[in-house]
């Protein structure tokens, strides 16, 4: 029996697709919110909570979704306002992005914390472009366990069932790039900055960036060797990542672990056992039939 035959069927999850009200942000107009809500096919939790690396009382909730926009935004040139109160400035609909922390004094300058919701719902076409390029952040949406799924309809099910079609050497390059950026921020490398000075003050470096750099390395290796990302992160890696985040692992040991994961990714990027390109033809077909079915029901 094949691995595909043994895989548990992906269920439809009918959930609440409502989103926080619009805001004065280029991707947060009320019209963009309506498009995202009405067209959502998949929405999940994607932050530290789903990785299993969160620290109690410290983390916000991050969600990501995919939506199918109306025909005028795909076959035409329709646009949406660039945020509330900006009806004269119009932008192409690519996503609805909203952080509830913006509602407090300080607005867009605020940093999300415990109890806040950060949510982004991408146009399916934009999400697909990012996923085909191997973007680690958007690929994660395909591997979230059912318990962390907010909403998933039939189009979302089909997408998740075909997650393997996005695995390619391009993903290896993207994981390496994201890992390198997190490592640079962790160590204060050239062009990097941290918005968590409290961690640097206590540990001498940004332990959250360190944890994310190592997590990206571990998950990238898993994706490229198995075609999947296990969520939450498998043990003993999960416990080790949490220890890194708490500053319990010596700096030199953390750097060595990140470097080792990076070298494994570099090796996998050159492996002939991994497809050079994702299955773009399948993705094109999925987008085409998903949009047509959605429009027929609207």
FENPEMO-V87526 format. One record per pair of residues at least 4 apart in sequence whose ideal C-beta (glycine too) atoms are under 7 Angstrom apart, sorted by sequence separation. I is the first residue (numbers start at 1). GAP is how many residues later the second one is. D is the distance in Angstrom with one decimal. If there is no record, write none. Layout:
I;GAP;D, I;GAP;D
This chain:
1;4;4.8, 3;4;6.5, 28;4;6.6, 29;4;7.0, 30;4;6.5, 31;4;6.5, 32;4;6.3, 33;4;6.1, 34;4;6.1, 35;4;5.9, 36;4;6.3, 45;4;5.7, 46;4;5.9, 55;4;6.6, 69;4;4.1, 71;4;5.3, 72;4;4.2, 82;4;4.5, 106;4;4.4, 112;4;4.2, 122;4;4.9, 123;4;6.8, 124;4;6.1, 125;4;6.7, 126;4;6.6, 127;4;6.0, 128;4;6.0, 129;4;6.6, 131;4;6.2, 135;4;6.3, 136;4;6.7, 140;4;7.0, 144;4;4.8, 152;4;4.0, 154;4;6.6, 155;4;6.6, 156;4;6.3, 157;4;6.2, 158;4;6.5, 167;4;6.0, 169;4;6.9, 170;4;6.5, 171;4;6.2, 172;4;6.4, 173;4;6.4, 174;4;6.3, 175;4;6.1, 176;4;6.3, 177;4;6.5, 178;4;6.5, 179;4;6.2, 180;4;6.3, 181;4;6.5, 182;4;6.2, 183;4;6.4, 188;4;6.0, 196;4;6.9, 197;4;6.0, 198;4;6.7, 199;4;5.8, 200;4;6.7, 203;4;5.1, 206;4;6.6, 207;4;6.3, 208;4;6.5, 209;4;6.2, 210;4;6.6, 211;4;6.0, 212;4;6.2, 213;4;6.8, 214;4;6.3, 215;4;6.0, 216;4;5.9, 217;4;6.5, 218;4;6.5, 219;4;6.2, 220;4;6.3, 221;4;6.0, 222;4;5.6, 223;4;6.9, 230;4;4.9, 233;4;5.2, 234;4;6.6, 235;4;6.0, 236;4;5.9, 237;4;6.1, 238;4;6.5, 239;4;6.4, 240;4;6.5, 241;4;6.5, 242;4;6.4, 249;4;5.3, 251;4;6.4, 252;4;6.3, 253;4;6.4, 254;4;6.4, 255;4;6.2, 256;4;6.3, 257;4;6.6, 258;4;6.3, 259;4;6.5, 260;4;6.7, 261;4;6.5, 262;4;6.4, 263;4;6.6, 264;4;6.4, 265;4;6.3, 267;4;6.7, 279;4;6.5, 280;4;6.2, 281;4;6.5, 282;4;6.3, 283;4;6.3, 284;4;6.3, 285;4;6.4, 286;4;5.8, 287;4;6.2, 288;4;6.5, 289;4;6.1, 290;4;6.3, 291;4;6.2, 292;4;6.3, 293;4;6.6, 294;4;6.3, 1;5;5.9, 23;5;4.2, 27;5;6.3, 45;5;4.8, 48;5;4.8, 49;5;5.0, 54;5;4.3, 69;5;6.2, 71;5;6.9, 73;5;4.8, 81;5;5.2, 102;5;5.3, 122;5;4.0, 130;5;4.2, 144;5;6.1, 152;5;6.1, 184;5;3.4, 200;5;6.2, 205;5;6.5, 223;5;6.8, 233;5;4.2, 243;5;4.3, 244;5;4.8, 249;5;5.2, 22;6;5.2, 48;6;3.8, 72;6;3.7, 81;6;4.8, 102;6;5.7, 104;6;5.8, 112;6;5.4, 194;6;6.1, 200;6;5.8, 222;6;6.9, 223;6;5.2, 232;6;6.0, 243;6;5.3, 268;6;6.3, 22;7;5.3, 82;7;4.2, 131;7;5.1, 185;7;4.2, 199;7;5.1, 222;7;5.8, 22;8;4.1, 81;8;6.8, 82;8;6.6, 102;8;6.4, 130;8;4.6, 131;8;5.6, 184;8;4.2, 185;8;6.8, 199;8;5.2, 222;8;6.5, 233;8;6.2, 81;9;6.2, 82;9;4.7, 101;9;4.4, 185;9;5.8, 199;9;6.2, 49;10;6.5, 80;10;6.7, 196;10;5.4, 219;10;5.1, 244;10;5.6, 22;11;5.2, 48;11;4.9, 79;11;3.9, 80;11;6.4, 101;11;4.6, 127;11;5.7, 47;12;6.5, 49;12;6.5, 79;12;5.9, 194;12;4.4, 196;12;6.0, 47;13;6.9, 79;13;5.7, 80;13;4.9, 99;13;5.7, 19;14;5.2, 47;14;6.2, 47;15;3.1, 101;15;4.5, 194;15;6.7, 218;15;6.9, 45;16;6.5, 46;16;5.1, 100;16;5.2, 19;17;6.0, 45;17;6.8, 46;17;6.5, 99;17;6.7, 100;17;4.6, 142;17;7.0, 19;18;5.6, 45;18;5.6, 46;18;4.6, 142;18;5.5, 187;18;6.1, 215;18;6.6, 18;19;6.0, 44;19;6.7, 99;19;4.8, 186;19;5.5, 218;19;5.4, 17;20;5.1, 43;20;6.1, 44;20;6.3, 73;20;5.0, 143;20;6.5, 186;20;5.1, 98;21;5.5, 142;21;3.9, 185;21;6.2, 43;22;3.4, 17;23;4.1, 42;23;6.0, 97;23;4.6, 186;23;3.8, 42;24;4.7, 69;24;5.5, 185;24;4.5, 186;24;4.5, 40;25;5.4, 41;25;5.6, 95;25;5.5, 96;25;4.8, 17;26;6.5, 41;26;6.6, 95;26;6.2, 215;26;5.6, 40;27;4.9, 41;27;6.1, 95;27;4.6, 139;27;6.1, 182;27;5.0, 186;27;5.9, 214;27;6.3, 39;28;3.7, 94;28;6.9, 95;28;6.4, 39;29;4.3, 94;29;5.4, 39;30;5.7, 93;30;6.2, 182;30;4.8, 183;30;4.5, 211;30;5.2, 214;30;6.2, 36;31;4.8, 95;31;6.4, 182;31;3.7, 35;32;6.6, 94;32;4.8, 139;32;6.9, 211;33;4.6, 35;34;5.2, 132;34;6.6, 134;34;6.5, 179;34;5.2, 182;34;6.4, 210;34;5.4, 211;34;4.1, 35;35;6.7, 131;35;5.2, 134;36;4.1, 133;37;6.0, 134;37;3.2, 179;37;4.5, 207;37;6.3, 208;37;5.9, 136;38;5.9, 178;38;5.2, 179;38;5.2, 207;38;5.3, 134;39;6.5, 135;39;5.7, 136;39;5.3, 134;40;3.7, 207;40;4.7, 214;40;6.9, 221;40;6.3, 133;41;6.4, 175;41;5.7, 217;41;6.0, 136;42;5.2, 214;43;5.6, 218;43;5.9, 221;43;5.0, 203;44;3.9, 210;44;5.1, 214;44;5.1, 217;44;2.5, 221;44;6.2, 224;44;4.4, 175;45;3.2, 202;45;6.5, 213;45;4.9, 217;45;5.9, 220;45;5.1, 205;46;6.0, 204;47;6.6, 214;47;6.3, 221;47;6.8, 32;48;4.7, 172;48;6.7, 217;48;6.3, 31;49;4.4, 31;50;6.1, 224;50;5.7, 29;51;5.2, 29;52;4.1, 60;52;4.1, 171;52;6.4, 172;52;5.7, 29;53;6.8, 60;53;6.0, 171;53;6.7, 29;54;5.4, 30;54;6.2, 60;54;6.6, 63;54;6.9, 67;54;5.2, 69;54;5.5, 28;55;5.4, 29;55;6.0, 59;55;6.3, 66;55;7.0, 26;56;4.4, 28;56;7.0, 58;56;5.8, 60;56;4.0, 61;56;5.1, 62;56;4.9, 63;56;4.3, 64;56;5.7, 65;56;3.8, 66;56;5.6, 67;56;6.5, 68;56;5.4, 167;56;6.1, 26;57;5.5, 57;57;5.5, 60;57;6.8, 67;57;6.6, 167;57;6.7, 25;58;4.9, 35;58;5.8, 60;58;5.7, 66;58;5.1, 24;59;4.8, 23;60;6.5, 24;60;5.6, 36;60;3.8, 167;60;5.2, 23;61;6.0, 24;61;5.8, 32;61;5.8, 66;61;4.9, 22;62;4.4, 33;63;5.3, 164;63;4.5, 32;64;4.5, 26;65;5.9, 27;68;5.3, 28;68;6.6, 27;69;6.2, 28;69;6.0, 27;70;4.2, 28;70;5.3, 25;72;6.6, 23;75;6.3, 183;75;5.6, 19;77;6.3, 64;77;5.3, 20;78;4.6, 43;78;6.7, 19;79;6.2, 23;79;5.5, 179;79;6.8, 20;80;5.6, 136;80;6.0, 40;81;6.3, 25;83;6.6, 179;83;5.7, 111;84;6.1, 136;84;6.8, 36;85;4.0, 143;85;6.2, 143;86;4.3, 145;86;5.8, 176;86;6.2, 63;87;6.5, 144;87;5.8, 143;88;5.5, 140;89;6.6, 176;89;5.0, 175;90;5.6, 176;90;6.6, 172;93;5.5, 176;93;7.0, 46;94;5.3, 50;94;5.7, 46;95;6.3, 172;96;5.2, 173;96;5.9, 20;97;6.9, 44;97;5.6, 172;97;3.6, 46;98;6.8, 50;98;4.9, 42;99;6.6, 45;99;6.6, 19;100;6.4, 44;100;4.1, 169;100;5.3, 19;102;7.0, 45;103;4.3, 44;104;5.6, 44;105;5.1, 169;105;5.4, 44;106;6.1, 168;106;6.6, 169;106;7.0, 43;107;4.2, 168;107;4.7, 169;107;5.2, 170;107;6.8, 43;108;4.7, 167;108;6.9, 168;108;6.3, 170;108;6.7, 42;109;6.9, 168;109;5.3, 42;110;5.1, 168;110;4.5, 40;111;5.7, 167;111;7.0, 41;112;5.0, 166;112;4.9, 165;113;6.1, 41;114;4.3, 42;114;3.4, 165;114;3.8, 41;115;4.4, 42;117;6.6, 165;117;5.0, 165;118;6.7, 162;120;6.4, 159;127;6.4, 158;128;6.4, 13;133;6.7, 16;134;6.9, 17;134;5.2, 11;135;6.4, 15;135;4.6, 155;135;4.2, 13;136;4.6, 15;136;3.7, 14;137;6.8, 13;138;6.0, 13;139;4.4, 12;140;6.1, 12;141;6.1, 12;142;6.2, 12;145;5.8, 132;146;5.0, 10;147;4.8, 132;148;6.2, 10;150;4.9, 10;151;5.2, 132;151;6.2, 128;155;5.4, 53;158;6.1, 128;159;6.0, 53;162;6.6, 125;162;6.4, 124;163;6.1, 51;164;6.4, 124;166;6.6, 51;180;6.6, 52;180;2.8, 53;180;6.7, 50;181;5.3, 51;181;5.8, 52;181;5.3, 50;182;6.6, 51;182;5.5, 53;185;6.8, 52;186;4.7, 53;188;4.9, 53;189;5.6, 55;190;6.4, 55;191;6.9, 53;192;6.2, 74;217;6.3, 68;222;6.1, 68;223;5.5, 71;224;5.5, 68;226;4.2, 70;228;7.0, 41;249;7.0, 39;255;6.5
